[in-house]
Amino acid sequence: MSALRKKQNMSTLKITNLHVSAKDKEILKGVDLSLNEGETLALLGPNGHGKSTLLAAIMGNPNYTITAGTIFFDNKDVLAMSVDERSKAGLFLAMQYPSEIPGVNSSEFLKAAINAHREKPMTLFEFYTKLKNAYKEMGIPFEMSNRNLNEGFSGGEKKRNEILQMKLIDPKFALLDEIDSGLDVDAMQIVANAIRDEQKKGRGFLVVSHYARLYDMIEPTRVVVMINGRIVVSGGPEIIQKIDSTGYEWIKTEMGIEIEKDEQPMNKVSIGVCATNARVNGKKR
Amino acid sequence: MEKSDDNMNITLIDEQIKNMELVVPNGESLVLNLAAFKGFPNTSISVKVQSNASFNGAFADFSSGSGKFIINVDLIGDGSRCDWHLSSLANDVDRKIFDTSVTHNAKNTEAEMSNYGITQGSSHLTFTGISSIKNGSIKTITRQVAKIIVFDPLSDGKCSPILKIDENDVEASHAAIVGRLNEDHLFYLLSRGISLNAARRLITLGYLKPVEQYFNDEKLIERIDASIEEGI
């Protein structure tokens, strides 16, 4: 009876027939997916097939347009929520490329983020203690809390900083977008430990990664594979090993699904920034 | 003309900011703190810095109105230095122009000029200025940074820093950025539960608050803090 009640109270993220476009190109072409609290769902797929798009769309990234479908979180319409409301509802996205935000102090930002999820602001002492412990656990020097948000951080530091935020904000569901890229072996262990701690608390995870190494450490409960903007395979952890050793060709041969090639977009160009730094040594003119 | 004493600190607020010519004598240093909270100071200040002397200027501008503020720093002595930091908030229908220039007229001179601004409402903010290195001013280093963030659709900003270099053996750099709130930055902050207003506040603090570190008077720093909060 108590197990049934627990099941009824369990948080669920339910995505139905989701279609998402970016710059007039349809990327997700009808995604159906559900994730329960306590589950760790591994999302795999070739580059450019929509994994990051799905995570960004769930969080409400304005660069993506939802053209059809629904996302419900505990029966609440996620698509009707603003981005900050989605966070307050319990969703968290650890980004593949976290923004460097000039001028925004890391600890001021973290204080604002933590307090946004509380009715009463945290006392300074409580905040300082919590912050110090989190930095220590993530192996990040505490002095970095005084630096501008992600500015000048290495790739690995940025990723650890994402997990640090996840720990401090304490969401119900965390969406991790290639959190293991740019991490060395030690940092990977720290990140995996942090994820395991949250798994024990019953948090739900949707984890995108290309590598079996992270998945081996966090032991996903289910695995789905996204091809051509749709979920085409669903199953257990054995799928990760299969993909790790043989790639995605078997999906074509066994299921007859043609895998579209990834078309890399042009790099973004930033106009309006001008900087020169020249040093000329030698004889005067 | 006002002549500075040893390691002189000058703090000028609102109408105290007037046209003036300052000289920093050999080996000495001058700290000039300016703060405007009422009307925009239409003012021209010139500073001559002699050998191994330094000029450290900072201006916190929260005034309203329109006009042009000019500061010209002339590094006339070998080994002289100039540090200039401005934070300006333009609101409503303000039309503010800041012309901040430095001239390197001697060897081993160094200058850092940084101007940060935020425009709101229908205001306009312009940062101009010339970093000029004269012939013979070898081993000179000059840096010039101008950044304006445009908050509202009717507000606007313009940065046009200029480098004029007539010497080879120097280091010179300039950076100018004018932009609206970056969507990716905003999404990042919002995705952590921070509201749009709180996100704007964090970004505004990041642009305007750093100037405080160049001020000496604690009460004045508190007043600048209050103006930043009020401006947000």
Interface residues (C-beta under 8 A of the other chain):
Chain A: M59 G60 N61 P62 N63 S82 V83 D84 R86 S87 K88 F92 L93 M95 P98 S99 I101 P102 G103 V104 N105 E108 F109 A112 A113 A116 H117 N148 Q165 I169 G272 V273 C274 A275 T276 N277 A278 R279 V280 N281 G282 K283 K284 R285
Chain B: I138 L163 E167 N168 D169 V170 E171 A172 S173 H174 A175 A176 I177 V178 G179 N182 E183 D184 H185 F187 Y188 L189 L190 S191 R192 G193 I194 S195 L196 A198 L202 I203 L205 G206 Y207 P210
